[in-house]
Amino acid sequence: MTKLPAGTVHDKIPDDIKKMILSSEKIEAQWRDITPLARNEFLCWITDAKLEKTRARRIQVAFDKLSRGERRPCC
């Protein structure tokens, strides 16, 4: 599998998030383009979900935001 850059604190990307990133060349390119701090924000936001359904929803929201060129998960 392709080596993806991680965040500043999160040095490993969970498999479900990695799968989302690698599902689209556009998303992968955007992921590689954002800063390590921005990647960390996405990773923290997704992995902090307490419920699996919340985590799945956040992965979909991250996909949508990255596909639109957004560089942060919120704000």
SVG drawing of the C-alpha trace seen along z (x, -y; Angstrom):
<svg xmlns="http://www.w3.org/2000/svg" viewBox="-24 -28 29 30">
<polyline fill="none" stroke="black" stroke-width="0.4" points="0.0,0.0 1.1,-3.5 3.0,-5.3 0.9,-8.3 2.1,-11.2 0.5,-11.3 -0.1,-14.1 2.1,-15.8 0.9,-13.6 -0.7,-10.8 2.1,-9.0 0.0,-6.1 -3.2,-6.4 -5.9,-3.9 -6.8,-1.5 -10.4,-2.8 -9.1,-6.4 -6.3,-5.2 -8.8,-3.4 -10.9,-6.6 -7.8,-8.6 -6.6,-6.1 -10.1,-5.7 -9.6,-8.8 -6.6,-10.3 -8.0,-13.7 -8.4,-13.0 -4.9,-11.5 -3.4,-14.6 -5.3,-16.9 -4.1,-14.9 -0.5,-15.1 -0.9,-18.8 -2.3,-19.8 0.1,-20.5 1.0,-17.9 -1.0,-19.9 -4.1,-19.9 -3.7,-16.1 -3.5,-15.7 -6.7,-17.7 -8.5,-15.4 -7.1,-12.3 -7.9,-13.5 -11.4,-14.6 -12.2,-11.2 -10.5,-9.0 -12.1,-10.9 -15.6,-9.7 -17.0,-7.4 -19.4,-5.5 -18.6,-3.6 -21.5,-5.3 -20.1,-8.7 -16.6,-7.7 -18.1,-6.4 -20.0,-9.7 -16.8,-11.8 -14.9,-9.8 -17.5,-10.6 -17.5,-14.3 -13.7,-14.3 -13.9,-12.8 -16.4,-15.5 -14.3,-18.3 -11.1,-17.1 -12.8,-16.6 -13.9,-20.2 -10.4,-21.4 -11.0,-22.2 -7.9,-22.0 -9.4,-21.5 -12.2,-19.3 -14.0,-22.2 -14.3,-26.0"/>
</svg>
